[in-house]
Amino acid sequence: MNRLAIIYDHVRWEEKALVNTAKKKGIDLETINSSDLIIDLDNDIDMPDLILQRSVSYFKSLHSTAALEGKGKRVINQLFTSIHAGNKLFTHTLLKNANIPTPRAFIAFTHENALKAMDRLGYPVVLKPTIGSWGRLIALLNDKDAADAVLEDREHMFPIYQIYYIEEFVKRPPRDIRAIVVGEEVVGAIYRYSGVNQWKTNMALGGRAELCEVSKEMEDLCIKASKALKGDIVGVDLMESDEKGLLIHEVNNTTEFKNVARITGVDIPSKMIDYALSLK
């Protein structure tokens, strides 16, 4: 019988769907809360060789993946993907090096230099933490006064928030695109529309979703982005720039796929598990 483990820290719709699908397929599945993990780094461990990493926490995911790969386990996604997809600067660098269109961005390390970078980009600009999800602490800054106030606030936060990742504001429709890539297949995509009085498109902030037909251009870009980050199963977020066309602005490691599955009707959990088992 095939053995597979799923590591999680929060049981979302996605994790429940993966567990139910594995049971239907007759897979010997082990579910492990990352908080319960104790990994002997120097001796053999009793754990399946194939592991789906579903921890929401960037740091738990990163370190547990590193430890398990060190024990010879095949983790989906791999450590390289976990490191780079979880950091917007790292993602940007890999996308640019692969000639994948992505929003123009600067990195700065002081309040003063962040303002200089914003002046070079031209307002409005978007300030993002390099690590984070669900649109948290992302700020749209329309002028220097607003930027100065937000940067002053960030100076009193943890040091990671004094790494200033500054991105151009992309003129686009009030939506972005979430595509799910499994292996070398884009299994489905949706438009994510901004909620009322919101410019962000995160579904966690009250946006709505609609079906997005996957064009050849989108498919090629998404697969290329996944390969740039050595991804197995990733969510790729795209924007439709009025001036530059499709831009990829994020690649998600332990991606949520509930809305893509709901809107497209694609059995994404089944595709994920079948792909994982194909790696044996």
C-alpha positions in Angstrom: 0.0 0.0 0.0 1.2 3.5 -0.8 2.3 5.5 2.3 2.0 9.3 2.4 2.2 11.9 5.2 0.6 15.3 5.5 2.1 17.9 7.8 -0.2 20.7 8.9 -0.6 23.3 11.6 -4.2 24.5 10.8 -6.8 22.2 9.4 -8.4 24.1 6.6 -10.8 23.0 3.9 -7.7 22.0 1.8 -6.3 19.7 4.4 -9.7 18.0 5.0 -10.1 17.5 1.2 -6.7 16.0 0.9 -7.3 13.6 3.8 -10.7 12.5 2.4 -9.3 12.0 -1.1 -6.4 9.9 0.2 -8.8 7.7 2.2 -11.0 7.2 -1.0 -7.9 6.1 -2.9 -7.0 3.6 -0.2 -3.7 5.3 0.7 -2.0 4.7 4.0 -2.1 8.3 5.2 -0.4 9.7 8.3 -1.5 13.2 9.4 1.0 15.1 11.6 0.5 18.4 13.4 3.8 20.2 13.0 3.5 21.2 16.7 3.8 17.5 17.6 6.9 16.8 15.5 10.0 15.6 17.1 12.6 14.7 14.5 15.7 12.8 15.5 18.3 14.4 13.3 20.9 11.6 13.8 18.9 8.4 13.6 16.3 6.8 11.4 12.7 8.0 11.8 9.5 6.1 11.2 7.7 8.2 8.7 6.5 7.8 5.1 9.0 8.7 2.5 6.6 11.0 0.7 5.4 14.0 2.6 2.9 16.8 1.6 4.0 19.9 3.5 0.9 21.9 4.4 2.0 24.0 7.3 0.8 27.6 7.0 3.6 28.9 9.2 6.6 29.9 7.0 9.1 29.1 9.7 7.6 25.8 10.8 7.3 24.7 7.1 10.8 25.8 6.3 12.5 24.1 9.2 10.5 20.9 9.2 11.1 20.5 5.5 14.8 21.1 6.0 15.0 18.4 8.7 12.9 15.9 6.8 14.9 16.3 3.6 18.0 15.8 5.7 16.5 12.4 6.6 16.1 11.5 2.9 12.3 12.2 2.7 10.7 13.6 -0.4 8.8 16.7 0.7 6.3 18.5 -1.5 7.3 21.3 -1.9 11.0 21.0 -1.6 13.2 23.2 0.7 14.3 25.4 -2.2 10.7 26.2 -3.1 9.8 26.7 0.6 12.6 29.2 1.1 12.1 31.2 -2.1 8.3 31.2 -2.5 7.9 32.3 1.1 10.0 35.5 0.6 8.8 38.1 -1.9 12.4 39.4 -2.6 13.7 35.9 -3.3 10.7 35.1 -5.5 11.2 38.4 -7.5 14.9 37.6 -8.1 14.2 34.1 -9.4 11.4 35.4 -11.7 13.6 38.1 -13.1 16.5 35.7 -13.7 14.1 33.5 -15.6 12.9 36.4 -17.7 9.3 36.1 -16.3 7.4 39.5 -16.3 6.9 40.7 -12.7 6.2 44.2 -11.2 9.2 46.5 -10.9 10.5 46.6 -7.3 13.2 48.0 -5.0 14.6 46.8 -1.8 15.9 49.2 0.9 17.1 48.9 4.5 16.6 52.3 6.0 13.7 54.7 6.2 15.6 57.4 4.3 16.5 55.0 1.4 13.1 53.6 1.2 11.7 57.1 0.6 14.4 57.5 -2.1 13.4 54.3 -3.8 9.7 55.3 -3.7 10.6 58.6 -5.4 12.4 56.7 -8.1 9.4 54.4 -8.7 6.9 57.3 -8.5 3.8 57.3 -6.4 1.6 55.5 -5.7 3.7 52.6 -4.6 3.1 49.4 -2.7 5.1 48.5 0.5 5.2 44.8 1.3 6.8 42.7 4.0 9.2 40.2 2.4 7.5 37.5 4.4 3.8 37.3 5.0 0.5 36.2 3.4 -3.3 37.1 3.2 -2.5 40.7 2.4 -1.3 41.5 5.9 0.8 44.7 6.4 0.7 45.5 2.6 0.3 49.2 2.2 -0.7 51.3 -0.8 1.1 54.6 -0.4 -0.2 57.5 -2.5 2.3 60.2 -1.5 5.5 60.9 0.5 3.6 62.0 3.6 1.7 58.7 3.8 4.9 56.8 3.1 6.9 58.6 5.8 4.2 57.9 8.4 4.0 54.1 7.5 7.8 53.8 7.5 8.0 55.5 10.9 5.5 52.9 12.2 7.5 50.0 10.8 10.6 51.2 12.6 9.0 50.1 15.9 8.2 46.6 14.6 10.3 43.4 14.4 13.5 43.8 12.3 12.0 41.9 9.4 9.6 44.8 8.8 12.5 47.1 8.4 13.5 45.3 5.2 11.5 47.5 2.8 10.3 45.7 -0.3 8.8 48.4 -2.5 6.8 47.6 -5.6 5.3 49.6 -8.4 1.5 50.1 -8.3 0.3 48.2 -11.3 -2.7 49.7 -13.2 -5.0 46.8 -13.7 -8.7 45.8 -13.5 -10.0 45.4 -9.9 -8.9 41.7 -9.9 -6.0 39.4 -10.1 -5.7 35.7 -11.1 -4.9 32.7 -8.9 -3.7 29.6 -10.9 -2.9 26.2 -9.4 0.1 24.4 -10.9 0.5 20.6 -10.2 3.7 19.3 -11.8 3.7 20.7 -15.3 -0.1 21.2 -15.5 -2.1 24.3 -14.8 -5.2 22.5 -13.4 -7.4 25.6 -13.0 -7.5 29.4 -12.4 -9.9 32.0 -11.0 -10.3 35.7 -11.1 -10.2 37.2 -7.6 -12.1 40.5 -7.4 -11.5 43.2 -4.8 -14.0 43.5 -2.0 -16.0 46.6 -1.2 -13.6 49.6 -0.5 -10.6 47.3 -1.0 -7.8 47.5 -3.5 -6.4 44.1 -2.4 -7.8 41.0 -4.0 -7.2 38.5 -1.2 -10.3 36.3 -0.7 -9.6 36.6 3.1 -10.5 40.3 2.8 -13.9 39.8 1.3 -13.2 39.5 -2.4 -15.2 37.3 -4.8 -14.1 34.7 -7.3 -15.0 33.9 -10.9 -13.8 31.3 -13.4 -10.8 32.3 -15.5 -10.1 30.5 -18.7 -6.4 29.6 -18.9 -4.8 31.0 -22.1 -1.7 29.5 -23.6 0.3 32.6 -22.5 -0.9 32.2 -18.9 -0.2 28.5 -18.9 3.3 29.0 -20.2 4.1 31.8 -17.7 2.7 29.8 -14.7 4.7 26.6 -15.6 7.8 28.7 -16.2 7.4 30.4 -12.8 6.8 27.1 -11.0 10.0 25.7 -12.6 12.0 28.8 -11.6 11.1 28.0 -8.0 11.5 24.3 -8.5 7.9 23.9 -7.4 5.9 20.7 -7.4 2.5 22.1 -6.4 2.2 25.9 -6.3 -0.3 28.7 -6.6 0.7 31.4 -9.0 -0.8 34.9 -8.7 -0.9 37.1 -11.8 -2.0 40.7 -12.6 -3.3 42.0 -15.9 -1.3 45.2 -16.3 -2.8 47.9 -18.6 0.7 48.6 -19.9 2.7 45.4 -19.7 0.2 42.5 -20.0 0.3 39.5 -17.6 2.7 39.9 -14.7 3.4 37.3 -12.0 3.6 38.9 -8.6 3.6 35.9 -6.3 4.2 32.1 -6.1 2.6 30.4 -3.2 4.2 27.4 -1.5 1.4 25.8 0.7 -1.2 27.3 -1.6 -4.9 27.5 -0.8 -7.0 26.0 -3.6 -10.5 25.8 -2.1 -12.0 28.6 -4.4 -10.2 27.3 -7.5 -11.6 23.8 -6.9 -15.1 25.2 -6.2 -15.3 27.5 -9.2 -13.6 25.3 -11.8 -15.0 21.9 -10.6 -11.6 20.4 -10.9 -10.7 17.7 -8.3 -7.5 19.4 -7.3 -6.9 17.2 -4.1 -7.0 14.1 -6.3 -4.5 15.7 -8.8 -2.2 16.6 -6.0 -2.2 13.2 -4.4 -1.8 11.4 -7.8 1.2 13.7 -8.5 2.8 13.1 -5.1 2.5 9.3 -5.6 4.0 9.6 -9.1 7.3 10.8 -7.5 8.0 7.4 -5.8 
